[in-house]
Amino acid sequence: MLYGRRPRQLVVVWGIAIVLAALVFWLEFSAPAVHDLVVPIYWIIGMAAVFLTWRWLRSRSKKDRRNGDRRRASRRDEKDSTSS
């Protein structure tokens, strides 16, 4: 499923998400009155992590349209006609 990719970016994204959620939890534990204010922050952190994971998986899928070279190989070796 990873197609030979390194999951470092995913580890960073989810690590930061967990650290942010822990900080929000610490804030909520320290001041229980802010519970209703910080609940949406959990959702924002989670959705951002899911979105970045989806982008990581999508941009490197086997169906990636950029698997070949976009430049035409036949044009690379040709000399510029104006430089003769």
N, C-alpha and C positions, 0 to 999 in steps of 0.2 A: 504493500500500500504506500510505502514511502518512496518507492522508485529510486532507491539509491541516494536519497537526500539526507542531509544532516538535520536533526530536529532541534538544533540550538535555538532557532527563532521561536519555536513553540514553547520550549522550556523557559525562555526569557519572558514571553507574553504571559504564560500561566503563572510563573513565579511572581512577576510584578502584580498580577491580579490577586494572587493569594495574599501577598504582603499588604496591598491596599485594603483588601477585605479585612485583614487582621487589624489594621490601624483603625478602620471604621468600627469594627467590633470593640476594640479597646475604648474608643470614644464613647460608644454606646454603653459599654459596661461602666465607664467612669461617670457618665451622666445619663441615667436611664430616661430622663425626660425628653431626650432628643431622638427616641426610638422612631417615632413617626417621620422624622425628618431624614433619617439616614437609611431607611428601608429602600427608597428609590436609588440610592447610591450603590447598594448591592446589585440591583438590577442593571444599572449602567455599567458597572465593572464586569459583570458576567456577560452582558451582551457584547461589549467591546472585545472581550477575550474570544467569544464564539465567532464574532465577525472576522477578527484577525486570523483565527484558525482556519476558517472557511476560505479566506483569501490565500493563505499559505497552501492549502490543499488544492485549490482551484488553479493557481498560477503554475503549479508544477505537475499537473495531471498528465497522463499519457496522451490525452487528446489535445495537448498544448499545440496551438497552431504555429508556434515558432520553433518547431523541432528541426526544421531545415534552415539553411542559410537563406536570408531574404535577398541578398545580392545575387545577381546573376553571375555565375562562374565564367561565362563566356566573355563578359565585359571586363573582368578584372585584369586579364592579360593583354587586352588591347591597348595600344598607345593612343594618346590623345591626338586627334587629327590636326589640331592647331599647333602642336609643339614640334612638328617636323621641320 
